Amino acid sequence: MRLVLALLLWGAVSGMVCGGAMETTDTHMLRLDAPIKTWDEGLPLGNGIMGGLLWGGNNVIKLSLDRGDLWDERQPDVFWKDGWGFDDIKKLVAEGNQAELLRKYDNPYGEAAPTKLPGGRLVLTLGDGSEAQRFTLDTRRAEGRVDLNNGTLTCFFSATERVAMLRVSGPAVTCEFLRPDGLNKLGYSAAEFGEDEGMLWMVQDAALGLRYAVVVAQKTEGQETQLAVAITANTEGMDPLEIGKQRVTRALSTSYEAMLEPHVEWWNHFWAISSVSIPDRRIQRHYNLVKYFYGAASRPDAPPMPLQGVWTQDDGELPPWKGDYHHDLNTQMTYLSYHTAGLRDAGMSFINFNWNLLPIYRAFARNFFGVDGAAMASVATLAGKPTGGWVQYSFTMPNALWVGQTFYLHWRHTMDKDFLKERAYPWLSEVATAVVGLLEERDGKLYLPLSSSPEIFNNAFQAWRPPNSNYDLSLMQWAFDALAEMADVLGKEPDAARWQLLRSKLEPLHVDENHVLMFDREKAFDQSHRHHSQTMAIHPLGILNIEGSDHDRKVINASLDSIIAHGTQEWIGFGFSWFSCLLARAGRADEALHYLQDFERAFLLRNGFHANGDQIGAGLSKFTYRPFTLEGNFLAMETVHEMLLQSWAPNPSSDPTPVIRIFPAMPKAWSDASFTNLSAEGGFLVTAKREHRSTTWFRIEATQTGLLRLKCNFGGRKVTFNSSQVVRKQGCYEIAMKAGDVLEGVFDVPAGKPRPTSDAPDCPST
């Protein structure tokens, strides 16, 4: 099993060190000329719980601060009164009473609370004729830098301590802290400010007993000034001010360099987990930046990323869309790409969050929907409370099934049976039980009482669609199949049979006469639409795939062609990166790259944040508005993964064994590429190299015992394995592997013969 492969070339390995031969340090550098005039284009820094944006110009440098658990959790007065709940929604829909639906369920979203709270702004004024020249973020070190005409300013948010550090070399520094003006909209009392012996602070009393402090300490020695910043809350202890003072005092008692050393060590480990190298510098830089977002904004012991991560609004307003947790796409897509990247600590933030909220979800299922199990408010606060919003999407139950895919994929990538038993199966089982509690059986088929397809018809009454929409159907079909699979692995045969029975009672997906996926049985896909909700079965759920039946392939390609034909005018940024994923999953690599490049050039702010509207006037969308959210960024990252490595099961309902596909959707423009230790379903880590449009070498390590299936998509070339146990079956190479086993393959190209121009899906025997 572990034969040393004599043909293994050093170049195949060395070319992938530190992300690959084509990758340069520049793709880890975000460089912005000064001035940076707005907070949302600042350099993003963070450590999971704290975040900051570094920006400014001339002699004034600003650090907009945030902390992930600062929330106003007050509920609108109309909630939980006058029969407020799902039965009431059904009644109002039956009556056609749109005005009352809006009053009780949507209009409250316009109230100031509940909302994420901004942390405030640290303002540094530099003396001695200082002027900012350039801002640089080094994502490898997670350190920001401002080059001055007479010195430098550097900043990092410690990866190992809940504190931020700044160092100014050269000019003198004075600092002040500004309370966010947006807090005035919430009726809070004035903050308490204080200053003593090189330290200044703000203490704010918020709603429902929340009290938090921002503390800044400063020391100057010669031509260098160091500052330490902490944001603390009474969730950590009775006196957040004292906690903050202790943190900044301890940080400054060492030094900037001493605090930086373990921080850089943490980030070195983070970047060593996996790497990607592609020959498109702009896409590579964006990939690196988005991967950095996982390290900066998501940790197991901190809240998961809401719409804007740990970089909440700092322009005198409260954050757009309350900075909340949208579970009809945003959270699920934000946490989709961590699986393949192997960034499991980042992903555990989202998993721990939803696991810990199960008691809240159970109560919501019981009190709002009147069913057993667990149900989420689909637009929610940090505490899992509903915020209100468009009724069809804020109070729909199947969205929780989509959140459950994160639990499922975490298990599929780790094959951790304890996680399956203790987390993945119980969580998805509870939310599916709540969905089943709503289902009504008619003519042997199961239907939800209400259905919708995000976000067609926005919040018009017409957005209520005949049950079941393809969106709801896809989620239920996927969930019942996944639960049957998990129950079978756990030896829960009665459970598996029950989920299979429920699956059999669902309708097939709705497809029109041209094989195009519809929104629902009545509404054809006939317009440009930003949320590709009708295509959920293709991606991310994978119920339909190009290795399925001829019918499946017709539906996939006809549906994608129809989306292209109807254009992108109604799309916002995430629509482009999601559609890129869809195309890559279908093997349409050049088209996937086209939409990915459109996303990268038109829907990013200067600092790489995904903006909802077209920012360059390219005419790609009629929307040009600015607010940033992060799911579009992570979908772009996932598109790169879909191009480099796929590992879904081609027949998941009958055989869940994954099939690994190396470089399955490579654009013609990407002739060379490589990656190290990307994670595949089944518990495998894959490393591979591609040259001149052909795979030349790969390495697959099993982290768990299981069957490896590798797709023969190597252009008919002979591969030499380091094991004689590999067999060929139905277009795949197969081998049983134990944890720790490594399979390597090298492709022979005879001397004097031209290298194949591309990989193709046929596979000879070895």
C-alpha positions in Angstrom: 0.0 0.0 0.0 2.9 2.4 0.7 5.2 1.6 -2.1 7.6 4.4 -2.8 6.9 5.7 -6.3 10.2 6.0 -8.2 8.6 8.1 -10.8 7.5 10.8 -8.4 9.2 14.0 -9.5 10.5 16.5 -7.0 9.1 19.3 -9.2 5.6 17.9 -8.7 6.0 18.5 -5.0 8.2 21.6 -4.9 5.9 23.4 -7.3 3.2 23.4 -4.7 5.1 24.5 -1.6 3.4 27.6 0.0 0.6 27.6 -2.5 2.3 26.7 -5.7 5.0 27.9 -8.1 2.6 30.3 -9.9 1.5 31.9 -6.7 3.5 35.0 -5.6 3.5 36.9 -2.4 1.7 39.7 -4.2 -1.5 37.6 -4.2 -1.5 37.7 -0.4 -1.2 41.5 -0.4 -4.1 43.9 -0.6 -2.6 47.3 -1.5 -4.7 50.5 -1.6 -3.5 53.9 -2.2 -4.4 56.5 0.3 -6.8 58.0 1.1 -9.4 55.4 1.9 -12.4 57.6 2.3 -15.1 55.2 3.6 -15.2 52.7 6.4 -16.4 49.8 4.2 -13.3 50.0 2.0 -10.9 49.8 5.0 -8.4 47.0 5.5 -10.3 44.2 7.2 -8.7 42.8 10.4 -10.1 40.5 13.0 -9.7 37.5 15.3 -13.1 35.9 15.2 -14.7 37.9 18.1 -13.2 41.4 17.4 -13.0 43.0 14.1 -11.6 46.3 12.7 -11.4 48.3 9.5 -8.3 50.4 9.0 -8.8 53.5 6.8 -8.3 57.2 6.5 -6.0 59.7 4.9 -3.7 62.6 5.3 -2.6 62.6 9.0 -5.8 61.0 10.4 -6.0 57.1 10.5 -9.2 55.5 11.7 -10.0 52.0 13.0 -13.7 51.1 12.9 -14.2 48.6 15.6 -16.7 45.7 16.1 -17.3 42.8 18.4 -19.4 39.8 17.2 -21.7 39.5 20.2 -22.8 43.1 20.6 -26.5 42.9 19.9 -29.7 44.6 20.8 -32.1 41.7 21.2 -35.3 43.6 21.9 -38.3 42.2 20.0 -40.9 44.3 18.3 -44.1 44.9 20.3 -46.3 43.1 17.8 -44.5 39.8 18.2 -46.2 37.0 20.1 -49.5 38.9 20.4 -52.9 38.4 18.9 -52.3 34.9 17.7 -49.0 35.8 16.2 -47.6 32.6 14.6 -47.8 30.3 11.6 -51.5 29.5 12.0 -52.1 33.2 11.8 -50.0 33.5 8.6 -51.9 30.6 7.0 -55.2 32.3 7.9 -54.1 35.7 6.5 -52.8 34.1 3.3 -56.1 32.3 2.9 -57.9 35.6 3.3 -55.6 37.4 0.9 -55.0 39.9 3.7 -51.6 41.3 2.6 -51.9 44.5 4.7 -52.2 42.5 8.0 -49.4 40.1 7.0 -47.1 43.1 6.4 -48.2 44.8 9.7 -47.5 41.9 11.9 -44.6 40.1 10.2 -42.7 42.4 7.8 -43.1 46.0 8.9 -41.5 45.3 12.3 -38.2 44.7 10.4 -38.1 48.4 9.9 -37.8 49.1 13.6 -34.4 49.9 14.9 -34.2 46.9 17.2 -33.3 44.1 17.2 -30.0 44.8 15.5 -26.3 44.2 15.5 -24.4 47.0 17.3 -21.4 48.8 16.0 -18.4 49.1 18.3 -17.2 52.6 17.6 -14.2 54.3 16.0 -10.6 54.9 17.2 -9.2 58.0 15.6 -5.4 58.5 15.5 -4.1 61.9 14.6 -0.4 61.9 13.5 1.9 64.9 14.0 5.1 66.1 12.5 3.6 66.7 9.0 2.6 63.0 8.6 0.6 61.9 5.6 -0.7 58.5 4.7 0.7 57.2 1.3 -0.6 53.6 1.1 -2.5 51.0 3.0 -1.5 47.3 2.8 -3.0 44.1 4.2 -0.7 41.1 4.4 -3.2 38.3 4.6 -0.4 35.7 5.4 0.4 37.6 8.7 -3.0 39.2 9.1 -1.3 42.5 9.6 -2.3 45.9 8.3 0.2 48.6 7.4 0.0 52.3 6.6 3.0 53.7 4.8 3.5 57.3 5.9 5.7 60.0 4.3 7.7 59.9 7.6 7.2 56.5 9.1 4.8 53.6 9.3 1.7 52.4 11.2 1.0 48.7 11.6 -1.9 46.9 13.2 -3.1 43.4 13.9 -5.9 41.8 15.9 -4.2 39.1 17.9 -5.2 35.6 16.9 -4.4 34.3 20.4 -5.6 37.2 22.7 -8.8 39.3 22.5 -6.9 42.4 21.9 -5.8 44.6 18.9 -2.3 46.1 18.7 -1.1 49.2 16.8 2.4 50.5 16.4 3.3 53.9 15.0 7.0 54.5 14.1 8.0 58.0 13.4 5.4 60.7 14.1 3.8 61.6 17.4 0.3 60.3 18.0 -2.8 61.5 19.7 -5.9 59.3 19.9 -9.6 59.6 20.7 -12.5 57.3 20.6 -15.9 58.1 19.0 -19.2 56.6 20.1 -21.2 55.3 17.1 -24.0 57.8 16.2 -26.2 54.9 15.2 -26.7 54.1 18.9 -28.8 57.3 19.1 -31.5 55.5 17.1 -31.9 52.9 19.9 -32.7 55.3 22.7 -29.6 54.4 24.8 -28.3 56.6 27.6 -25.1 58.5 26.9 -21.9 56.5 27.1 -19.4 57.0 30.0 -16.0 58.2 28.9 -12.9 58.1 31.0 -9.2 58.7 30.7 -6.3 58.0 33.1 -2.5 57.4 32.8 -2.2 56.7 29.0 -5.6 54.9 28.9 -9.0 56.0 27.6 -12.3 54.2 27.5 -16.0 54.2 26.7 -18.6 52.2 28.6 -22.1 51.8 27.1 -25.2 50.5 28.6 -27.3 48.9 25.9 -30.7 47.0 26.0 -31.7 44.1 28.1 -28.8 44.5 30.5 -25.9 44.4 28.0 -23.0 46.5 29.1 -19.8 46.8 27.1 -16.6 48.7 27.1 -13.9 49.8 24.6 -10.6 50.4 26.2 -7.5 51.9 24.5 -4.0 52.1 26.2 -1.0 53.9 24.8 2.7 54.1 25.5 5.4 56.0 23.7 9.1 55.2 23.8 11.3 57.4 21.6 10.0 57.6 18.1 7.6 54.7 18.6 4.1 54.6 20.0 2.3 51.4 20.8 -1.5 51.0 21.4 -3.6 48.1 22.7 -7.4 48.0 22.1 -9.9 45.7 23.7 -13.7 45.5 23.4 -15.3 43.7 26.3 -18.8 42.9 27.5 -20.5 41.8 30.7 -21.0 38.4 29.0 -17.4 37.8 30.0 -17.7 39.1 33.6 -19.4 41.6 35.8 -17.2 44.5 35.0 -16.3 44.8 31.3 -14.3 48.0 31.9 -11.9 46.3 34.4 -11.6 43.3 32.1 -10.7 45.6 29.2 -8.1 47.5 31.3 -6.4 44.3 32.4 -6.2 43.1 28.8 -4.7 46.2 27.3 -2.3 46.6 30.3 -1.1 43.1 29.9 -0.6 43.5 26.1 1.4 46.7 26.5 3.5 45.3 29.3 5.0 42.9 26.7 5.4 44.6 23.3 4.0 44.7 19.9 6.6 42.2 18.6 6.1 39.8 21.5 2.3 39.9 20.9 2.9 39.5 17.1 5.0 36.3 17.4 2.2 33.9 18.5 -0.2 35.7 16.2 1.9 35.0 13.1 2.4 31.4 14.3 -1.3 30.9 14.4 -1.7 32.3 10.9 1.2 30.2 9.6 -0.7 27.1 10.8 -3.9 28.4 9.2 -2.4 28.9 5.8 -0.6 25.5 6.0 -3.9 23.6 6.2 -4.4 23.8 2.4 -3.5 25.8 -0.6 -4.6 26.6 -4.1 -2.6 27.9 -7.1 -4.2 29.1 -10.3 -2.9 31.2 -13.2 -5.4 34.0 -12.8 -3.8 36.6 -10.5 -7.0 38.5 -9.8 -9.0 35.4 -8.9 -6.1 34.0 -6.9 -5.9 37.2 -4.9 -9.6 37.1 -4.2 -9.5 33.5 -3.2 -6.7 34.2 -0.8 -8.5 37.2 0.7 -11.7 35.2 1.2 -9.9 32.4 2.8 -8.3 35.0 5.1 -11.9 36.1 6.0 -12.5 32.7 7.5 -9.5 33.1 9.8 -10.2 36.7 10.7 -14.0 36.4 11.3 -14.9 32.8 12.3 -13.6 30.9 15.3 -15.2 27.9 17.2 -15.5 30.0 20.4 -17.0 33.1 18.8 -20.3 33.9 17.0 -20.4 32.9 13.3 -20.4 35.5 10.6 -23.6 37.4 10.1 -24.2 39.4 6.9 -21.1 41.6 7.4 -18.9 39.4 9.6 -17.0 41.3 12.3 -17.0 44.6 10.2 -20.3 46.3 11.2 -21.4 49.7 9.9 -19.5 52.8 10.9 -21.1 55.7 9.1 -23.5 57.0 11.7 -26.2 54.5 10.9 -27.1 51.0 12.1 -26.0 48.1 9.9 -28.0 47.3 6.7 -30.5 44.5 7.2 -29.7 44.7 10.9 -26.4 42.9 10.3 -28.4 39.8 11.1 -28.4 36.1 10.2 -30.2 35.5 7.0 -30.8 31.7 6.6 -32.4 31.7 3.1 -28.9 31.8 1.5 -26.5 34.1 3.2 -25.3 32.0 6.2 -25.4 28.7 4.3 -23.3 30.0 1.4 -20.9 31.8 3.8 -20.1 28.5 5.4 -20.1 26.3 2.3 -16.5 26.6 1.1 -14.8 25.9 4.4 -15.4 22.1 3.8 -13.1 21.7 0.8 -10.6 24.2 2.2 -10.4 22.0 5.3 -10.9 25.0 7.6 -12.9 23.1 10.1 -12.3 25.4 13.1 -13.9 28.2 11.1 -16.8 26.0 10.3 -17.3 24.9 13.8 -18.3 28.5 14.7 -21.5 28.0 12.6 -22.1 24.5 13.8 -21.6 25.3 17.5 -23.8 28.3 17.2 -26.7 26.3 15.7 -26.2 23.4 18.0 -26.2 25.6 21.1 -29.4 27.3 19.9 -31.4 24.0 19.7 -33.4 24.8 22.9 -34.4 28.1 21.2 -35.3 26.3 18.0 -37.3 23.7 19.8 -39.3 26.5 21.5 -39.8 28.3 18.2 -41.1 25.1 16.6 -43.6 24.6 19.4 -44.7 28.2 20.0 -44.7 29.6 16.5 -45.3 26.5 14.3 -47.1 24.3 16.7 -45.1 21.2 16.0 -42.5 19.0 17.6 -38.8 19.2 16.6 -36.8 22.3 16.0 -37.4 25.3 13.8 -35.4 28.4 13.0 -36.5 31.9 12.4 -35.0 32.3 9.0 -34.0 35.9 9.6 -32.7 36.0 13.1 -30.6 37.6 15.9 -27.5 36.3 17.6 -29.9 34.7 20.2 -31.9 33.0 17.5 -34.9 35.3 17.9 -37.0 36.4 14.9 -36.4 39.8 13.4 -39.4 39.8 11.1 -39.0 40.6 7.4 -40.4 39.4 4.1 -42.9 36.8 5.5 -42.4 34.1 2.8 -38.7 33.8 3.7 -38.4 35.0 7.2 -40.9 32.5 8.6 -40.4 29.4 6.3 -39.3 26.2 7.8 -37.3 24.4 5.0 -34.5 26.9 5.3 -33.4 25.1 8.4 -32.8 22.0 6.3 -30.3 24.0 4.2 -28.5 24.9 7.4 -28.5 21.2 8.2 -26.4 20.6 5.0 -23.4 22.2 6.9 -23.7 19.5 9.6 -24.0 16.8 6.9 -21.1 18.0 4.8 -18.9 18.4 7.9 -19.5 14.7 8.6 -19.0 13.7 5.0 -15.6 15.4 4.8 -14.4 14.2 8.2 -16.3 10.9 8.4 -16.2 11.4 12.1 -18.8 8.9 13.4 -18.9 10.6 16.8 -19.8 13.9 15.1 -22.4 12.1 13.0 -24.0 10.4 16.1 -23.8 13.4 18.5 -24.3 16.4 16.2 -25.1 15.9 12.5 -27.9 13.3 12.7 -29.6 14.7 15.8 -29.6 18.3 14.5 -30.9 17.6 11.0 -33.4 15.0 12.4 -34.9 17.5 14.7 -35.4 20.2 12.1 -36.7 17.6 9.6 -39.2 16.4 12.3 -40.6 19.9 12.5 -41.0 20.1 8.7 -42.7 16.7 8.7 -45.1 18.1 11.4 -46.3 20.6 8.9 -46.8 18.3 5.9 -50.2 17.4 4.7 -50.9 14.3 2.7 -53.1 14.4 -0.4 -53.4 11.6 -3.0 -50.4 9.9 -1.4 -48.1 12.9 -1.7 -46.9 15.3 1.0 -47.3 19.0 0.8 -46.4 22.0 2.9 -49.3 24.2 3.8 -47.5 27.2 2.3 -44.6 27.5 0.0 -42.3 30.1 -1.7 -39.2 30.3 -3.8 -36.7 32.9 -2.5 -37.0 35.6 -3.6 -39.2 35.6 -6.6 -41.8 38.4 -6.5 -40.0 39.8 -3.5 -42.6 40.4 -0.8 -45.7 40.8 -3.0 -48.6 38.5 -2.1 -47.8 36.7 -5.4 -44.6 35.4 -3.7 -46.8 32.7 -2.0 -46.5 29.8 -4.4 -48.5 26.6 -4.8 -46.9 24.0 -2.6 -44.4 22.6 -3.1 -42.0 24.9 -4.9 -38.9 23.4 -6.4 -36.9 25.2 -3.6 -38.9 23.5 -0.9 -39.0 20.1 -2.7 -35.3 20.1 -3.3 -34.5 20.7 0.4 -37.0 18.1 1.6 -35.8 15.5 -1.0 -32.2 16.1 0.0 -32.8 16.1 3.7 -34.8 12.9 3.8 -32.1 11.1 1.6 -29.3 12.5 3.9 -31.1 11.4 7.0 -31.8 7.9 5.6 -28.1 7.6 4.8 -27.0 8.8 8.2 -29.5 6.6 10.0 -28.3 3.6 8.0 -24.6 4.3 9.0 -25.7 4.6 12.6 -27.6 1.3 12.5 -30.9 3.0 13.0 -32.9 0.9 10.5 -36.4 2.0 11.6 -35.3 5.6 11.2 -33.8 5.0 7.8 -37.0 3.3 6.6 -39.1 6.2 7.9 -37.1 8.8 6.1 -37.1 6.7 2.9 -40.9 6.5 3.1 -41.2 10.2 3.5 -38.9 10.7 0.6 -41.0 8.5 -1.6 -44.1 10.6 -0.9 -42.6 13.8 -2.3 -43.3 14.9 -5.9 -40.6 14.9 -8.5 -39.1 18.3 -9.3 -41.2 20.6 -11.5 -39.8 20.8 -15.1 -41.4 22.5 -18.1 -41.7 21.1 -21.6 -38.2 22.4 -22.4 -36.7 20.5 -19.5 -36.2 23.8 -17.5 -36.6 23.7 -13.8 -39.6 25.8 -12.8 -40.2 27.8 -9.6 -43.2 25.6 -8.9 -45.8 23.6 -10.7 -47.5 26.8 -12.1 -44.7 29.3 -12.5 -42.1 28.7 -15.2 -38.7 30.2 -15.0 -39.2 33.1 -17.4 -37.3 36.1 -16.0 -34.0 37.3 -14.7 -33.8 36.5 -11.0 -31.1 37.1 -8.4 -31.7 34.0 -6.2 -31.2 30.8 -8.1 -33.7 29.1 -5.8 -35.2 26.9 -8.4 -31.8 25.3 -9.1 -31.1 24.1 -5.6 -31.2 20.5 -6.8 -28.1 21.1 -8.9 -26.1 23.2 -6.5 -25.5 23.1 -3.6 -27.7 20.0 -3.0 -26.5 17.8 -5.9 -29.7 15.9 -6.3 -29.4 16.4 -10.0 -25.9 15.9 -11.5 -24.3 15.4 -14.9 -23.4 11.8 -14.1 -27.0 10.9 -13.6 -29.6 10.0 -16.2 -29.9 11.6 -19.6 -33.0 13.3 -18.3 -31.0 14.8 -15.4 -28.3 16.2 -17.9 -31.1 17.7 -20.1 -32.6 19.4 -17.1 -29.3 20.7 -15.8 -28.1 22.1 -19.1 -31.5 23.4 -20.2 -32.0 25.2 -16.8 -28.6 26.8 -17.0 -29.1 27.8 -20.6 -32.4 29.4 -19.7 -30.8 31.4 -16.9 -28.2 32.7 -19.3 -30.9 33.6 -21.9 -32.8 35.7 -19.4 -29.8 37.7 -18.5 -28.4 39.2 -15.3 -30.2 42.5 -15.0 -32.1 41.4 -11.9 -29.0 39.9 -10.2 -27.0 41.2 -7.4 -23.4 40.2 -6.7 -23.9 36.8 -5.2 -26.0 35.7 -8.2 -22.9 35.8 -10.3 -20.7 33.7 -8.0 -23.5 31.2 -7.3 -24.1 30.8 -11.0 -20.4 30.2 -11.5 -20.7 27.4 -9.0 -23.7 26.0 -10.8 -21.8 26.0 -14.1 -18.6 24.5 -12.6 -20.7 21.7 -11.1 -22.1 21.0 -14.5 -18.6 20.9 -16.1 -19.1 24.1 -18.0 -15.8 25.6 -17.0 -15.3 28.4 -19.4 -18.7 29.8 -18.7 -18.1 29.4 -15.0 -14.9 31.5 -15.3 -16.7 34.2 -17.3 -19.3 34.8 -14.6 -16.6 34.5 -11.9 -14.6 37.2 -13.6 -17.7 39.4 -14.0 -18.3 39.1 -10.2 -14.7 39.9 -9.3 -14.4 43.0 -11.6 -17.8 44.5 -10.9 -19.2 43.5 -7.5 -16.3 44.1 -5.2 -15.3 47.1 -3.2 -11.7 48.3 -3.1 -10.9 46.0 -0.2 -12.6 42.9 -1.7 -15.9 43.0 0.1 -18.8 41.7 -2.0 -21.1 44.6 -2.9 -24.7 43.9 -3.9 -24.7 46.3 -6.8 -22.6 46.8 -9.9 -19.8 49.1 -8.7 -18.2 49.9 -12.1 -21.2 50.7 -14.2 -20.6 47.7 -16.4 -24.3 47.2 -17.1 -24.2 43.7 -15.6 -27.1 44.5 -13.3 -29.6 47.3 -12.9 -28.7 47.4 -9.3 -25.8 49.7 -8.3 -26.4 50.1 -4.6 -23.5 49.6 -2.2 -24.1 47.6 1.0 -21.7 44.8 1.3 -22.4 41.2 2.5 -20.0 38.3 2.5 -21.8 35.3 1.0 -20.9 36.4 -2.6 -17.2 36.3 -1.6 -17.5 32.7 -0.3 -19.4 31.5 -3.3 -16.5 32.8 -5.5 -14.1 30.8 -3.3 -16.4 27.8 -3.7 -16.4 28.2 -7.5 -12.6 27.8 -7.5 -13.0 24.6 -5.4 -15.6 23.3 -7.9 -13.1 23.8 -10.7 -10.3 22.1 -8.9 -11.9 19.2 -6.9 -15.3 17.7 -6.7 -16.3 14.7 -4.6 -20.1 14.3 -4.6 -21.8 10.9 -5.0 -23.3 10.5 -8.5 -26.3 8.5 -7.1 -26.7 9.8 -3.6 -30.1 8.2 -2.8 -28.9 4.7 -3.8 -25.2 4.8 -3.2 -23.7 7.6 -1.1 -20.1 6.6 -1.8 -18.3 9.8 -3.0 -16.4 10.0 -6.2 -13.3 12.2 -6.3 -12.8 14.2 -9.5 -9.5 16.0 -9.9 -9.6 19.2 -12.0 -13.2 18.4 -13.2 -14.0 21.9 -14.5 -10.9 23.7 -15.6 -11.2 26.6 -18.0 -9.1 26.5 -21.1 -7.3 29.7 -19.9 -6.1 27.8 -16.8 -3.5 25.5 -18.4 -1.5 25.1 -15.2 -2.8 24.8 -11.6 -2.1 23.0 -8.4 -3.5 22.5 -4.9 -2.5 20.9 -1.7 -4.6 19.1 0.9 -8.1 20.1 -0.3 -10.7 18.0 1.5 -12.9 15.5 -0.3 -16.0 13.8 0.9 -15.2 10.4 2.4 -12.4 11.7 4.6 -9.7 12.2 2.0 -7.1 15.0 1.5 -6.1 15.5 -2.1 -3.1 17.2 -3.6 -2.6 17.5 -7.4 -0.7 19.2 -10.1 -1.8 20.2 -13.6 0.5 21.3 -16.5 -0.4 22.2 -20.0 -4.0 21.4 -19.4 -3.4 17.9 -18.1 -3.2 16.4 -14.7 0.4 15.2 -14.2 0.5 14.1 -10.5 -1.8 13.6 -7.6 -1.6 12.4 -4.0 -4.6 11.2 -1.9 -4.4 10.6 1.8 -7.1 8.8 3.7 -7.9 10.3 7.1 -10.5 7.5 7.8 -10.8 3.9 6.6 -13.0 3.6 3.6 -13.3 3.0 -0.2 -11.6 5.5 -2.5 -13.3 6.1 -5.8 -11.4 8.3 -8.3 -13.0 9.4 -11.5 -11.1 8.5 -14.7 -11.1 11.9 -16.3 -7.4 12.0 -17.4 -7.6 12.0 -21.1 -6.9 8.4 -21.7 -3.4 8.6 -20.4 -1.8 5.8 -18.4 -1.3 6.5 -14.7 1.2 4.7 -12.5 0.1 4.2 -9.0 2.2 3.5 -5.9 -0.1 0.5 -5.2 -0.9 -2.7 -7.1 -4.3 -2.9 -5.3 -6.0 -0.2 -7.5 -8.8 -1.6 -9.8 -10.9 0.0 -12.5 -14.6 -0.2 -12.3 -17.3 1.7 -14.2 -15.1 4.7 -15.1 -13.4 5.0 -11.7 -10.3 3.8 -10.1 -11.0 2.1 -6.7 -9.0 1.0 -3.8 -9.8 0.2 -0.1 -7.8 2.5 2.1 -7.1 2.6 5.8 -6.6 5.8 7.8 -3.1 7.1 7.0 -2.7 5.3 3.7 -1.6 7.4 0.7 -2.3 6.8 -2.9 -0.1 8.5 -5.5 -0.3 8.6 -9.2 2.0 9.9 -11.9 1.1 10.2 -15.6 3.5 9.1 -18.2 4.1 11.2 -21.3 6.5 9.4 -23.6 9.6 11.4 -24.7 9.2 13.2 -28.0 5.4 13.1 -27.9 3.3 16.2 -27.3 1.5 16.4 -24.1 -2.3 16.0 -24.5 -4.1 19.3 -24.9 -6.7 18.5 -22.1 -7.9 15.9 -19.8 -10.9 13.9 -21.1 -13.4 11.6 -19.4 -12.1 8.2 -20.7 -10.0 5.9 -18.7 -7.7 3.1 -19.8 -6.6 0.2 -17.6 -3.3 0.7 -15.8 
